[in-house]
Amino acid sequence: LKPDPQQLLCAQFLCRLAVMFRFAVSAMLCLHLLPGHAMRATQGTDARGSCDAKSFAGWTSPPNYGASTRDGVTYGQCGYEADTAEEKCSTYYAEGLRDEGTFYQCRWLSATGKSGKQVNLCVTWSGENKEMNSCSSNKPEIVEILKAREDCHAILCGYARSGKWKGNTQSSHFVGAWTPWPQHTLDRNTRGWSKVIEKECSLPSDSLHGHGHAVWADSLGHWKENYGQYFNKSTCGCMSEDKC
Protein backbone atom coordinates (compact mmCIF):
# COMPACT_ATOMS: atom_id res chain seq x y z
CA LEU A 1 0.00 0.00 0.00
CA LYS A 2 1.24 3.45 -0.88
CA PRO A 3 1.22 5.91 2.02
CA ASP A 4 -1.13 8.86 1.83
CA PRO A 5 0.95 11.92 0.76
CA GLN A 6 -0.81 14.17 3.25
CA GLN A 7 -0.21 11.73 6.09
CA LEU A 8 3.44 11.46 5.08
CA LEU A 9 3.89 15.26 5.13
CA CYS A 10 2.16 15.47 8.48
CA ALA A 11 4.43 12.80 9.96
CA GLN A 12 7.56 14.56 8.63
CA PHE A 13 6.37 17.85 10.10
CA LEU A 14 5.77 16.32 13.54
CA CYS A 15 9.19 14.67 13.51
CA ARG A 16 10.92 17.93 12.65
CA LEU A 17 8.93 19.74 15.34
CA ALA A 18 10.00 17.17 17.93
CA VAL A 19 13.67 17.52 16.93
CA MET A 20 13.48 21.31 17.11
CA PHE A 21 11.85 21.14 20.54
CA ARG A 22 14.53 18.82 21.93
CA PHE A 23 17.25 21.05 20.48
CA ALA A 24 15.72 24.18 22.01
CA VAL A 25 15.43 22.56 25.46
CA SER A 26 19.02 21.30 25.30
CA ALA A 27 20.31 24.72 24.26
CA MET A 28 18.50 26.45 27.11
CA LEU A 29 19.86 23.97 29.64
CA CYS A 30 23.40 24.38 28.35
CA LEU A 31 23.16 28.18 28.37
CA HIS A 32 21.84 28.16 31.90
CA LEU A 33 24.77 26.07 33.06
CA LEU A 34 27.42 28.27 31.46
CA PRO A 35 29.40 30.24 34.10
CA GLY A 36 29.19 33.45 32.11
CA HIS A 37 25.41 33.28 31.94
CA ALA A 38 25.09 32.63 35.64
CA MET A 39 27.44 35.52 36.35
CA ARG A 40 25.43 37.96 34.23
CA ALA A 41 22.23 37.02 36.02
CA THR A 42 23.85 37.60 39.39
CA GLN A 43 25.26 40.95 38.30
CA GLY A 44 21.85 42.05 37.11
CA THR A 45 20.44 41.39 40.54
CA ASP A 46 23.33 42.76 42.51
CA ALA A 47 23.63 45.93 40.41
CA ARG A 48 20.52 47.41 42.01
CA GLY A 49 21.28 45.88 45.36
CA SER A 50 19.44 46.83 48.50
CA CYS A 51 18.88 50.33 49.82
CA ASP A 52 20.06 50.32 53.42
CA ALA A 53 20.34 54.11 53.75
CA LYS A 54 18.49 55.75 56.62
CA SER A 55 19.12 59.48 56.17
CA PHE A 56 17.80 61.89 53.55
CA ALA A 57 20.50 64.02 51.94
CA GLY A 58 18.56 66.23 49.53
CA TRP A 59 18.33 65.87 45.76
CA THR A 60 20.48 64.40 43.00
CA SER A 61 20.57 64.95 39.25
CA PRO A 62 20.02 61.79 37.14
CA PRO A 63 22.46 61.23 34.25
CA ASN A 64 19.88 62.26 31.64
CA TYR A 65 19.26 65.59 33.35
CA GLY A 66 22.57 66.96 34.53
CA ALA A 67 25.89 66.14 36.11
CA SER A 68 28.36 67.61 38.56
CA THR A 69 32.05 67.65 37.66
CA ARG A 70 35.17 67.74 39.81
CA ASP A 71 38.63 67.58 38.30
CA GLY A 72 37.18 65.99 35.15
CA VAL A 73 35.19 63.35 37.05
CA THR A 74 31.45 63.45 36.35
CA TYR A 75 28.93 62.27 38.93
CA GLY A 76 25.51 62.74 40.49
CA GLN A 77 26.00 64.34 43.89
CA CYS A 78 24.46 62.78 46.98
CA GLY A 79 22.43 65.84 47.92
CA TYR A 80 24.23 67.97 50.49
CA GLU A 81 26.48 65.08 51.49
CA ALA A 82 28.81 64.81 48.46
CA ASP A 83 31.81 65.53 50.67
CA THR A 84 30.82 63.35 53.59
CA ALA A 85 33.18 60.70 54.95
CA GLU A 86 33.39 57.35 53.20
CA GLU A 87 32.03 55.41 56.18
CA LYS A 88 28.91 57.62 56.25
CA CYS A 89 28.20 57.72 52.54
CA SER A 90 26.12 54.55 52.34
CA THR A 91 23.84 55.79 55.12
CA TYR A 92 22.37 58.46 52.81
CA TYR A 93 19.83 58.48 50.02
CA ALA A 94 18.82 61.35 47.71
CA GLU A 95 15.76 62.16 45.65
CA GLY A 96 16.03 62.39 41.87
CA LEU A 97 15.58 65.91 40.55
CA ARG A 98 12.70 65.84 38.03
CA ASP A 99 12.16 62.29 39.17
CA GLU A 100 9.68 63.05 41.93
CA GLY A 101 9.15 60.41 44.58
CA THR A 102 12.10 58.28 43.47
CA PHE A 103 14.99 58.02 45.90
CA TYR A 104 18.46 56.62 45.27
CA GLN A 105 21.09 54.99 47.47
CA CYS A 106 24.33 56.97 47.73
CA ARG A 107 27.65 55.20 47.20
CA TRP A 108 31.33 55.99 47.50
CA LEU A 109 33.35 57.04 44.45
CA SER A 110 37.12 57.03 44.34
CA ALA A 111 38.57 58.03 40.97
CA THR A 112 41.64 59.67 39.47
CA GLY A 113 41.00 63.19 38.20
CA LYS A 114 42.55 64.94 35.22
CA SER A 115 45.20 66.44 37.48
CA GLY A 116 46.26 62.97 38.58
CA LYS A 117 44.92 63.53 42.08
CA GLN A 118 42.42 61.24 43.74
CA VAL A 119 38.79 62.38 43.74
CA ASN A 120 36.72 60.96 46.60
CA LEU A 121 33.02 61.70 46.67
CA CYS A 122 29.66 60.42 47.84
CA VAL A 123 27.52 60.01 44.71
CA THR A 124 24.44 58.32 43.28
CA TRP A 125 26.13 57.60 39.94
CA SER A 126 29.40 58.26 38.17
CA GLY A 127 30.66 58.64 34.60
CA GLU A 128 31.90 55.05 34.62
CA ASN A 129 28.76 53.60 36.23
CA LYS A 130 25.57 55.50 35.45
CA GLU A 131 23.26 52.89 36.94
CA MET A 132 21.43 54.27 39.96
CA ASN A 133 20.25 52.07 42.80
CA SER A 134 16.67 53.07 43.56
CA CYS A 135 15.17 52.61 47.01
CA SER A 136 11.82 50.95 47.56
CA SER A 137 8.89 53.35 47.96
CA ASN A 138 7.80 51.12 50.86
CA LYS A 139 10.93 51.94 52.81
CA PRO A 140 9.68 53.37 56.14
CA GLU A 141 11.91 56.46 55.98
CA ILE A 142 10.66 57.28 52.48
CA VAL A 143 7.03 56.62 53.37
CA GLU A 144 7.47 59.10 56.20
CA ILE A 145 8.95 61.75 53.93
CA LEU A 146 6.21 61.37 51.32
CA LYS A 147 3.51 61.52 54.01
CA ALA A 148 5.04 64.67 55.52
CA ARG A 149 5.18 66.19 52.05
CA GLU A 150 1.54 65.31 51.38
CA ASP A 151 0.47 66.88 54.67
CA CYS A 152 2.53 69.97 53.90
CA HIS A 153 0.95 70.31 50.47
CA ALA A 154 -2.49 70.30 52.09
CA ILE A 155 -1.40 73.21 54.34
CA LEU A 156 -0.04 75.13 51.35
CA CYS A 157 -3.26 74.59 49.42
CA GLY A 158 -5.24 76.00 52.34
CA TYR A 159 -3.25 79.23 52.07
CA ALA A 160 -3.41 79.28 48.27
CA ARG A 161 -7.21 78.92 48.16
CA SER A 162 -7.96 81.31 51.01
CA GLY A 163 -5.31 83.88 50.11
CA LYS A 164 -4.36 84.09 53.80
CA TRP A 165 -0.69 84.25 52.90
CA LYS A 166 -1.28 87.90 51.96
CA GLY A 167 -2.04 90.46 54.65
CA ASN A 168 -4.40 90.25 57.61
CA THR A 169 -7.70 91.47 56.21
CA GLN A 170 -10.46 89.76 54.26
CA SER A 171 -9.90 92.05 51.29
CA SER A 172 -6.17 91.28 51.20
CA HIS A 173 -6.94 87.57 51.42
CA PHE A 174 -9.26 87.95 48.42
CA VAL A 175 -6.40 89.55 46.50
CA GLY A 176 -4.05 86.80 47.67
CA ALA A 177 -6.31 84.09 46.25
CA TRP A 178 -6.30 85.82 42.86
CA THR A 179 -2.63 86.77 42.59
CA PRO A 180 0.60 84.78 42.21
CA TRP A 181 2.05 83.49 45.49
CA PRO A 182 5.83 84.04 45.57
CA GLN A 183 8.31 81.72 47.23
CA HIS A 184 9.81 84.64 49.19
CA THR A 185 8.46 88.06 50.15
CA LEU A 186 9.91 91.09 51.93
CA ASP A 187 6.57 92.39 53.21
CA ARG A 188 6.22 91.50 56.89
CA ASN A 189 2.45 91.12 56.49
CA THR A 190 2.79 88.46 53.83
CA ARG A 191 4.41 85.07 53.81
CA GLY A 192 6.05 83.38 50.86
CA TRP A 193 5.20 79.72 50.36
CA SER A 194 8.69 78.74 51.47
CA LYS A 195 8.12 80.53 54.78
CA VAL A 196 4.83 78.67 55.31
CA ILE A 197 6.69 75.39 54.85
CA GLU A 198 9.28 76.50 57.39
CA LYS A 199 6.78 77.67 60.00
CA GLU A 200 3.87 75.26 59.64
CA CYS A 201 5.00 72.04 57.98
CA SER A 202 6.41 69.30 60.18
CA LEU A 203 9.72 67.80 59.19
CA PRO A 204 9.81 64.02 59.05
CA SER A 205 11.64 62.56 62.04
CA ASP A 206 14.26 61.25 59.61
CA SER A 207 17.39 63.26 60.34
CA LEU A 208 18.26 66.05 57.93
CA HIS A 209 21.66 66.47 59.59
CA GLY A 210 21.49 70.15 60.42
CA HIS A 211 20.25 71.19 57.00
CA GLY A 212 16.70 71.33 58.31
CA HIS A 213 14.31 73.40 56.25
CA ALA A 214 17.13 74.53 53.99
CA VAL A 215 16.80 71.12 52.40
CA TRP A 216 13.12 70.63 53.05
CA ALA A 217 11.85 74.00 51.83
CA ASP A 218 14.35 75.53 49.46
CA SER A 219 16.53 72.80 48.00
CA LEU A 220 14.38 69.70 47.81
CA GLY A 221 13.77 69.09 44.11
CA HIS A 222 10.07 68.38 44.60
CA TRP A 223 9.08 71.84 45.75
CA LYS A 224 10.85 73.89 43.10
CA GLU A 225 10.02 71.54 40.26
CA ASN A 226 6.31 71.46 41.13
CA TYR A 227 5.75 74.98 42.44
CA GLY A 228 8.51 77.12 40.96
CA GLN A 229 9.34 80.66 41.99
CA TYR A 230 5.60 81.18 42.38
CA PHE A 231 3.41 78.52 43.95
CA ASN A 232 1.59 76.44 41.36
CA LYS A 233 -2.00 76.76 42.59
CA SER A 234 -3.26 74.34 39.96
CA THR A 235 -1.81 71.53 42.10
CA CYS A 236 -4.58 72.41 44.56
CA GLY A 237 -7.35 72.19 41.97
CA CYS A 238 -7.43 75.95 41.31
CA MET A 239 -8.37 77.41 37.94
CA SER A 240 -4.75 78.26 37.04
CA GLU A 241 -1.22 78.31 38.44
CA ASP A 242 -1.83 81.79 39.88
CA LYS A 243 -5.56 82.05 40.63
CA CYS A 244 -7.96 80.24 42.95
N, C-alpha and C positions, 0 to 999 in steps of 0.2 A: 504494500500500500504506500502511495506517495503521501508525504506529510502535507497538511494544509499550509499554503504559503503564509497566510495570516498568523496561524498558530506558531509557525517557525519564527517569524519576525518578532512575535510577542515573547517567545522564549529567549531569543537572543537579547532582546531589550532588558528583560528581567535579569539575565545573567550579568550583563554589563553594569546594570544598576547595583547589583549585589557586590561586584568587584569594586566599583567606585566607592560604595559605602564603607567597605572594609578598609580601603586605602585611606579614606578620610579619617576614620577612627584611629587607625595606626599612626597617621601623621600627627594628629592632635595629641596622642599619648606621648609620642617621641618629643614633640615640641615642649610639652609640659615638663618633661623630665630633663630637658637641657638646662645646665647651670645658668646660662645667660638669661634664659627666659624667666627662671625663678628669681634671679637677681633683679630684673627689671620690675617684676611685680612687687617685690619688696620695696624697691626704691620708690615706686609710685605711691605706696602706702606711707612710707616713712617721710616722704618729702613734705607732706602737710603736717604730719606729726600731731602732737597734742598741744593744746594751749594751756599751759600751767600758770600763766601770768595772773597776778592778783591786783595790780595797780594800774590805773589809767594814766597815760602820759600825755594825752592831747591828740593831735591829728597827724596823719602821715600822707604824703602824696604818692599815689600808685604810679607805676612806671609809665602808664599811658597818659598821665596827666602832667607830671612834672618831676624833676629830680633835683636833689641838692648835690653840690660838688665840693670836694675838699682835696686839694693837691692832685687834681685829675681823677680822683675816685668818685664815681657817681653812686648815689644811694637814696633811699627813702628814709628820712629821719624818724626816729622813734619819739615823736612829739617833742616835748621839752627835755627829754632825757637822752639826747644824742650823745652827750659827753659824760654820761654816767659811768660808773665803774663796771668792769666786765662782770663781776660777780652779781651785780644788781640788774644787769640788762635783761635777763630772761624773766624777771619778775614784772615787766611792764608789757602793756599792750596799747596800741594806738588805733584811732578810728580813721578809716580811709576818707580823705577829702574828696567830695563829690561821689562818695560811695557810702551814703548815709546808712547807719545802722550796722555796718560791717566793720569788725574790729580785727586787728592783726597782731600776732605774737611778735615781740621784738627779739632780735638776736644779735650776737656779737660779730662784728666785722673787723678783721685785721688784714690790711692790704698794704702794698708798697705803692707810694704815691709817685708822681712824676719826678719829684725832687730826689727820690731814692729813700726818703724817710718813711717810717712806718705810720700808717693811718689807722687808728683804733677808734671805732665808733659803735654806737648802739643803733641798729637800723631795722627796718622791716623788709628791705630787699637791697640788693647791690647790683652793680653793673654786670657782674659775673653770674649772679643767681637772682633773676627777677621774680622767681616764684615766691608768693607771699603766703604765709601760713595763717589762715583765717581761724578765728575763735568761734566756737559754737554760740549761737544766739541764746541758747538755754543756760549758758554759764551764769551762775548766780550774780557775779559782779556786774555782768553786762545787763542782765535783766533789771538789776537795781538802777543802773544808769538810765536805761531806756524808760523805766517807770518814772524816775525823777524828771526826766525830760518831758514826758507826756503831761505830768502834773504841772510843770512849769509852763508849758504851752497853754494849758487851760487858764492859768492866771493871766498870761499875756493877752489871751483872747478876750478876757473880761475887761481889761483896760482898753483894748482896741475897739471893742463894740461900744463901750460906755463913753469913751473919750476922757476918762478920769485921769489919764496921764497928763492932761493939759489943764493947768489952773485949778481953782477951788470952787468955781461957781458952775451952775447948771448951764449957763450960756457958753462958758469956756469948754465945758465937757462936750456940748453939742458940736462946737467947732473942732474939738479934738477927734470926734468920731468921723468927721468929714475931711480931715486933712492928714497928710503923711505923718507918720510917727517916726521921728529920727532915733537912731541908736544912742546918740549923745545930745545933750542940750545944756546950754549955759544958764538958762532961766531957772531961778531957784524955785519957781512955782510949777515947773513942769519936770517930768522925769522921762529920760530916754528909755527905750525898751531894755537896754543893757543894764541900766540902773535898777529897773524893776526886777530883773533876774537876780541882781546882786542883793537886793533888799528883801525880796519876798519868796524867791524860789529856794527850796532846800537842796543843799548839795547831797549827793549820795554818800553813804558812810564810807564808801571806798576812798582810800586816801588819795588826795591830789598833791601830796608832797610839797605843801607850802605855796603851790601855785594858785590854789583856791579858785575864786571867781575869775581870775585872769585867764585861766583855761576854760572854765565853765561858761563864762559869759562872752568873752571877747575873742578867744582864739580857737574854741571848739568849732570844727568845720561845719557842723550841723547848723548852727545859728546863722552864720554869715551866708552860707550857701542858700538857706531857705528864706531868710528874712532880709538880707542885704543891709545897706546903709540905712534904709527905711524899712520898718517892719512890714512884712507882706501880709496884709489883712485878709487876703483871699484864703489863706490857710485856716482862717477862722470861719469861713463860709460867708464872708462879706462880698459886696458887689464888685469890688476891685481890690488891687493891692494897697490902695490908699484910702478908700472910703468904706464905711460901714453904715 
